[in-house]
Amino acid sequence: MRKRIGIIGNGVAGLQLAYSLKNEFDVTVHHYEDLDEIRQGRIRSTQVHFHPALERAQRFGMQAVDGAPPIHTIHFNMGSQKLFVGKLASPAKSVDQRYAFAAGTSDLTRQGVIFRKARVKPNEIGELAENYDLLIDTTGKSGPLFPFPIEQELTPFQTPQRKCIVGYFTGVSPVMPEGISITVLPGAGEMFEIPALTEKGPVTILFIEAVPEGPLDAFKGIKSAQDFEERMKTIVHNHFPGVYARIHAEHFSLVEHGAYLQTAITPIVRRPYGMHGDRLILGCGDSAILADPITGQGCNTASYCAEQLLTTLLEHKDSPWDEQVGMAYWCRIRPYVTAVTNWTNAMTGPLPEHIAQMLMQAAQEQEIANRIAHWFEHPSSAYEAFTQASERA
Ligand SMILES: Cc1cc2nc3c(=O)[nH]c(=O)nc-3n(C[C@H](O)[C@H](O)[C@H](O)COP(=O)(O)OP(=O)(O)OC[C@H]3O[C@@H](n4cnc5c(N)ncnc54)[C@H](O)[C@@H]3O)c2cc1C
């Protein structure tokens, strides 16, 4: 008899898991928003998927959304000084999660995966787990529903290190060659410009990572799309003149009224397995590994962990799914999670001296610029660079 798996959540981790598990197991996805609620709701992320995650999506036959502008490069600016343009090994993409999640959910439904609509409550986890051989909590940053213990070693902060301020705009000319542009204002925060695709067409995402109470933390109390638009224009004018120069004032607006977001994340890493009686419960994605979005890794980490979870289950396909299986999954992802977490956390603080020097060298040497761009595709290489730097210091 095929084993039964329950997945809570139809976001990045939940959908990839459903696609990759459905041929070997009976999969049911528990979710609480219907397709129109997802599509008409607020934006959720900037969702850049680097090529390892895109390749996984293709391997698992996930519903592709065509037409996203390819992201070939990372432009890096320090204040008003342009330092370098690093080339990614393969193009990345950003497709509005509302669009991608709705497309994936309806495609999986057509393929026979069962979707049950209800917001699962923490006190229902035990009862739900009884229905399955395995329950996977992919409830994102609002989760987890299961009390996975915190890994203190990988959880250094008690408060958010940045305020995240995001709008999807029309009327901004893209940087060339097409890519993500990062502008760092030391002590104040960062601006990321990201070309992306929404259901309404292509947009430029303006994403500010503001140091709390600093000069970019200037969106408090904003409750309407119009006020958000105006404040963004003022902040870009005052702090990011290079971006402002590419704004066409007459066309500059949010692509629609739900296309802005303000949030703040306290990074937390949790041990992603536990037992409820004799039932195994695993965590995947933000519900277990939650990071500040400064390095754009959350979706990519969720995708990596979802694939490792699949591999672990296939290896133990014919044996009972118990705590040993949970441990095997955690051992498998821990090195990657350690690397991406430590790199991301380091990026929210003052940059180590050797990394600052490397950024300056990248302005002279294209090979170093490319190596830095590759950090986003392979965060373990970033972690190595940061660790070597601190060992030498
Ligand atoms: C401002 C910002 C920018 C970001 N930019 C990037 C980026 O460029 N690149 C990148 O890789 N990552 C980025 N991230 C992180 C990325 O968006 C997340 O890491 C990723 O979406 C996590 O996937 P997930 O499946 O864990 O959770 P989600 O994608 O959030 O999905 C969670 C799902 O669970 C459902 N759910 C929640 N609670 C319940 C419940 N009780 N019952 C049933 N269903 C439930 C939700 O409806 C949702 O469908 C960014 C995040 C933010 C906030």
The ligand as an ORCA input file, in Angstrom:
! r2SCAN-3c Opt
* xyz 0 1
  C      10.308     40.779      1.549
  C      10.755     39.390      1.229
  C      11.555     39.159      0.109
  C      11.992     37.862     -0.192
  N      12.764     37.659     -1.302
  C      13.210     36.426     -1.594
  C      13.991     36.167     -2.764
  O      14.243     37.069     -3.576
  N      14.437     34.903     -2.976
  C      14.164     33.888     -2.112
  O      14.612     32.766     -2.350
  N      13.403     34.096     -1.011
  C      12.924     35.315     -0.743
  N      12.125     35.518      0.355
  C      11.768     34.380      1.208
  C      10.717     33.507      0.546
  O       9.595     34.258      0.132
  C      10.288     32.421      1.508
  O      11.437     31.851      2.088
  C       9.501     31.307      0.831
  O       8.300     31.790      0.291
  C       9.242     30.216      1.856
  O       8.485     29.194      1.283
  P       7.542     28.319      2.242
  O       6.937     27.285      1.372
  O       8.267     27.925      3.447
  O       6.430     29.349      2.750
  P       5.387     30.160      1.899
  O       5.838     30.266      0.496
  O       5.137     31.401      2.680
  O       4.084     29.246      1.933
  C       3.413     28.959      3.136
  C       2.058     28.382      2.788
  O       1.428     27.850      3.931
  C       0.082     28.271      3.962
  N      -0.331     28.240      5.368
  C       0.175     28.987      6.374
  N      -0.443     28.675      7.536
  C      -1.349     27.711      7.240
  C      -2.303     26.993      8.021
  N      -2.429     27.200      9.321
  N      -3.083     26.073      7.409
  C      -2.974     25.847      6.076
  N      -2.078     26.507      5.284
  C      -1.280     27.416      5.861
  C       0.095     29.648      3.329
  O      -1.174     30.006      2.857
  C       1.100     29.404      2.207
  O       0.476     28.833      1.100
  C      11.642     36.795      0.667
  C      10.828     37.013      1.772
  C      10.372     38.292      2.053
  C       9.490     38.517      3.247
*
